[in-house]
Amino acid sequence: MMSGTHIVIGAAAALLAFAVGYGSHLALDMLNYRPLLLFYPWKKGFSLKLCYARSPANSAVFAGGLAALAIIAVVYAVKLT
């Protein structure tokens, strides 16, 4: 049975994971040429203009993230056994 402390710690971990995922998604979107509207009603967007969404750089970032996820999954699975 879970106590109240475990629920609070689990909620804090979930909130941290959501914040990191959301923040990194916005940061990576800012690498594209298409401006990111961070403050929606305001028409000015932000863009670092480093790569296109359909470029080799985008594919490399995706492949790197997928490889990192696979490594983390394997390490976690090994720790469970």
C-alpha positions, 0 to 999 in steps of 0.5 A, a space after each residue: 500500500 502506498 502512503 501519502 508521502 509516496 504519492 507526493 514524491 510520485 507526483 513531484 517526479 511526474 511534474 518534473 518529467 513533464 516540465 523537462 519534456 515540455 521545456 526541451 520540446 520548446 527548445 528544440 522547436 526553436 532550432 527550426 526556421 519556422 518561428 515559435 509563438 511562445 506568447 501566442 496572441 503576440 505575433 512575433 515568434 522566436 527562431 534560431 534558424 539553425 535547421 529545417 524540419 526536414 533536414 539531416 540535422 533534424 533526423 540526427 537529433 531524432 536518432 540521437 534521442 531515440 538511441 538515448 531512450 533505448 539505452 535508458 530503457 535497457 539500463 532500467 530493465 537490467 536494474 529491475 532483474 
